[in-house]
Amino acid sequence: MEEILKNKMNTEKMETVNDLDDREFIEYKKNFCSVHSFIIEKYCNYWEICRLNQTFLGRIFFPIDKILRNDSRLWISSNLKYGNKHVLVPIDFYTLTETILSLDVRIGGLFRVRNSMITVKECVDMLEREIYNRSSFKDIRDKLAESFNVIDLTTAFKEILRNYKHSVIPEGFLPIIIKLFSVDKQEDRLILYHYLYISLPKFNRHILEATIFFLYLIHDIATVDGSDYTNNMDMAGISTVIMPNLLLKNVQDFSLAEVSLLVEFMKEFILNFKTIAQKNTLFEIID
């Protein structure tokens, strides 16, 4: 298991937008919006562009709910990344994902089996309590591994994503996402998804990249690179179950039809994430 994980983590990296420093990123987004202005303006109205670009008017009328690094959580550099430089994730995210990856994940039911909510709460409470008490990473990992199984821990991972003050993909983006998902031409949709991605707050992007890398890593190990789906989901299935944890804080605010569209968006977004996250992407499509 350790050797398999090492090989997976050492796969060739690519240059992503999260590799850019703040100054480079501002210039990159400016250039991207200029090059693709026809497509952006074809599908997004003035106020949607203000919201996504957080212009002066956008910040006044449509402020984005950010996951901020300067909250009470400690942030740690994670190796769950597609790029060459580090991404930062909250310590609970880091500790839980590293604990899961220290165990044998070649079992059925990952992310699919419904656990007792009491068990999940106990797992999350233990994680947060040990972090609060400043226990060492090794001690926390060992306690979690002794007290809970891999199914419990992967379910707890979904729970901590939901527990952040704001959703990883801001809820203010969801009406725009629903609109853009209806664009007929997939090449245009991917350009628009890249625009959405680079419009996310910085640390939301970091968490999103680390989450998707982690999901693919677990999928590839559990299914032997997609060759054995006995009792495990493919990435489209995993995308479906993870969607509410990334997008929806209040699912009751959306109709069933809208939730269904968000599920389909999440599938397409995750299946094409390496293209969407890449700097100077050629937008190669995966169906």
C-alpha positions in Angstrom: 0.0 0.0 0.0 2.8 2.4 0.9 4.6 1.8 -2.4 1.4 2.2 -4.4 0.7 5.5 -2.7 4.3 6.7 -3.2 4.1 6.0 -6.9 0.7 7.8 -7.2 2.0 10.9 -5.4 5.1 11.0 -7.5 3.2 11.2 -10.9 4.3 14.0 -13.2 3.1 17.4 -12.2 1.7 20.2 -14.4 1.7 23.9 -14.1 -1.6 25.0 -12.5 -3.1 28.4 -11.7 -2.4 27.7 -8.0 1.3 27.7 -8.8 1.1 31.4 -9.6 2.0 34.0 -6.9 -0.6 36.7 -6.2 0.9 39.2 -8.7 1.2 36.6 -11.5 -2.3 35.3 -10.8 -3.8 38.8 -11.2 -2.0 39.2 -14.5 -3.0 35.7 -15.7 -6.7 36.2 -15.0 -6.6 39.6 -16.7 -5.1 38.1 -19.8 -7.4 35.1 -19.8 -10.5 37.3 -19.6 -9.1 39.4 -22.4 -8.4 36.5 -24.7 -11.8 34.8 -24.0 -13.8 38.0 -23.6 -16.2 37.0 -26.5 -17.2 33.7 -24.9 -17.4 35.2 -21.4 -19.6 38.1 -22.5 -21.7 35.9 -24.7 -22.8 33.8 -21.8 -22.4 36.0 -18.7 -24.2 39.3 -18.2 -22.6 42.5 -16.8 -23.6 41.8 -13.2 -22.4 38.2 -13.3 -19.0 39.3 -14.6 -18.9 41.9 -11.8 -19.6 39.2 -9.3 -17.0 36.8 -10.7 -14.3 39.5 -11.1 -15.2 41.1 -7.8 -15.0 44.5 -9.4 -15.8 47.6 -7.2 -19.5 47.1 -7.9 -19.2 43.3 -7.5 -17.7 43.7 -4.1 -20.5 46.0 -3.0 -23.5 44.1 -4.3 -22.1 40.5 -4.5 -19.4 40.0 -1.9 -18.0 36.4 -2.1 -18.0 34.3 1.1 -14.4 33.2 1.4 -12.7 30.5 3.3 -10.1 32.7 4.9 -6.6 31.6 6.0 -6.7 34.1 8.9 -9.4 32.3 10.7 -8.7 30.2 13.8 -7.5 27.2 11.9 -3.9 26.4 11.2 -3.1 25.9 7.6 -0.6 23.3 6.3 1.1 22.7 3.0 -0.4 19.6 1.4 1.0 17.2 -1.2 -2.5 16.6 -2.6 -1.9 18.7 -5.7 -1.6 18.6 -9.4 0.9 21.5 -9.6 4.6 21.9 -8.7 4.1 24.3 -5.8 2.3 23.8 -2.5 -1.3 24.2 -1.8 -2.5 25.1 1.7 -5.3 23.3 3.5 -6.7 23.5 7.0 -5.1 21.3 9.6 -8.2 19.1 10.1 -8.3 18.5 6.3 -4.6 17.7 6.3 -4.7 15.4 9.3 -7.8 13.4 8.2 -6.6 12.9 4.6 -3.2 11.8 5.7 -4.7 9.4 8.2 -6.9 7.9 5.5 -4.0 7.5 3.2 -2.0 5.8 5.9 -4.5 2.9 5.9 -5.5 0.3 3.3 -8.2 1.9 1.2 -8.5 -1.1 -1.1 -12.0 -1.9 0.3 -15.5 -1.5 -1.0 -18.0 1.2 -0.1 -15.7 4.2 0.1 -17.7 7.5 0.1 -20.9 5.4 -0.6 -21.8 3.5 2.5 -24.0 5.5 4.9 -22.5 5.6 8.4 -24.2 6.3 11.7 -24.3 10.0 12.1 -23.3 9.4 15.7 -20.1 7.6 14.6 -19.3 10.4 12.1 -19.8 13.1 14.8 -17.6 11.1 17.2 -14.9 11.0 14.6 -15.0 14.7 13.7 -15.3 15.6 17.4 -12.2 13.6 18.2 -10.3 15.1 15.4 -11.2 18.7 16.4 -10.6 18.0 20.1 -7.1 16.6 19.5 -6.2 19.5 17.2 -7.5 22.0 19.9 -5.4 20.2 22.5 -2.3 20.5 20.2 -1.7 16.8 20.1 1.0 15.7 17.7 0.0 14.7 14.2 1.2 11.1 14.9 -0.9 10.9 18.1 -4.0 12.2 16.3 -3.5 9.8 13.3 -3.0 6.8 15.6 -6.1 7.6 17.7 -8.3 8.0 14.7 -7.0 4.9 13.1 -7.5 2.9 16.3 -11.0 4.2 16.9 -12.5 4.3 13.4 -12.4 2.4 10.1 -11.7 3.7 6.6 -15.4 4.0 5.8 -15.9 6.1 9.0 -13.0 8.4 8.1 -13.9 9.0 4.5 -17.5 9.9 5.6 -15.9 12.2 8.2 -13.9 13.8 5.4 -17.2 14.8 3.6 -18.5 16.1 6.9 -15.5 18.5 7.6 -16.0 20.0 4.1 -19.6 20.8 5.0 -18.6 22.1 8.4 -16.5 25.0 7.1 -18.1 28.4 7.6 -18.6 28.8 3.9 -18.9 26.3 1.1 -15.7 25.6 -1.0 -17.5 26.8 -4.1 -19.3 30.0 -2.9 -23.1 29.7 -3.0 -23.3 33.0 -4.8 -21.7 31.3 -7.8 -24.4 28.6 -8.0 -27.0 30.5 -10.1 -24.2 31.3 -12.6 -23.1 27.6 -12.6 -26.6 26.5 -13.3 -26.8 28.9 -16.2 -23.4 28.0 -17.6 -24.0 24.3 -17.4 -26.8 24.8 -20.0 -24.3 26.1 -22.6 -24.5 23.7 -25.6 -20.9 23.7 -26.7 -18.7 21.8 -24.3 -15.5 23.6 -25.4 -17.2 26.9 -24.4 -18.4 25.3 -21.1 -14.8 24.3 -20.2 -13.5 27.8 -20.9 -16.3 29.2 -18.6 -15.5 26.6 -15.9 -11.9 27.8 -16.0 -13.2 31.3 -15.6 -15.3 30.2 -12.6 -12.3 28.4 -11.1 -9.9 31.4 -11.3 -12.7 33.5 -9.9 -12.8 31.4 -6.7 -11.0 32.9 -3.6 -7.4 31.7 -3.4 -7.8 29.3 -0.4 -11.1 28.0 -1.8 -9.1 27.0 -4.9 -6.4 25.3 -2.8 -9.0 23.2 -0.9 -10.8 22.3 -4.1 -7.6 21.2 -5.8 -6.5 19.1 -2.8 -10.0 17.6 -2.5 -10.2 16.5 -6.1 -6.7 15.2 -6.1 -7.5 13.2 -3.0 -10.7 11.8 -4.5 -8.9 10.6 -7.6 -6.1 9.1 -5.5 -8.5 7.1 -3.4 -10.5 6.1 -6.5 -7.3 4.9 -8.4 -6.1 2.8 -5.4 -9.4 1.3 -4.5 -10.4 0.4 -8.1 -6.8 -0.5 -9.3 -6.7 2.4 -11.7 -10.3 1.9 -12.7 -10.0 -1.8 -13.6 -12.2 -3.1 -10.8 -15.4 -1.4 -9.7 -16.7 -4.2 -7.5 -18.4 -2.5 -4.6 -16.8 0.9 -5.5 -18.0 3.9 -7.5 -16.3 5.4 -10.5 -15.4 9.1 -10.5 -18.8 10.2 -11.8 -20.4 8.5 -8.8 -17.9 10.0 -6.4 -18.5 13.4 -7.9 -22.2 12.9 -7.3 -21.9 12.2 -3.6 -19.3 14.9 -2.9 -21.2 17.7 -4.7 -23.3 18.7 -1.7 -20.3 18.9 0.5 -18.5 21.3 -1.9 -21.4 23.4 -3.1 -24.5 23.4 -0.8 -24.7 24.7 2.7 -28.5 24.9 2.5 -29.8 22.3 0.1 -33.4 23.4 0.8 -32.7 26.7 -1.0 -32.6 24.8 -4.3 -35.2 22.8 -6.2 -34.7 19.2 -7.1 -34.2 20.2 -10.7 -31.4 22.7 -9.7 -29.7 20.1 -7.5 -29.8 17.6 -10.4 -28.1 20.2 -12.6 -25.4 20.9 -10.0 -24.8 17.1 -9.8 -24.2 17.0 -13.5 -22.0 20.1 -13.4 -19.9 18.6 -10.6 -19.4 15.4 -12.7 -18.2 17.3 -15.7 -16.1 19.7 -13.6 -14.3 16.9 -11.7 -13.8 14.7 -14.8 -12.2 17.6 -16.6 -10.5 19.1 -13.5 -6.9 18.6 -14.7 -7.8 20.7 -17.8 -9.7 23.3 -15.8 -7.0 23.8 -13.2 -4.1 23.9 -15.7 -2.4 27.2 -16.6 -2.5 27.9 -20.4 -4.8 24.9 -20.8 -5.7 23.6 -24.2 -9.1 22.4 -22.9 -9.0 18.8 -23.8 -12.4 17.3 -23.1 -13.2 14.2 -21.1 -16.8 12.9 -21.5 
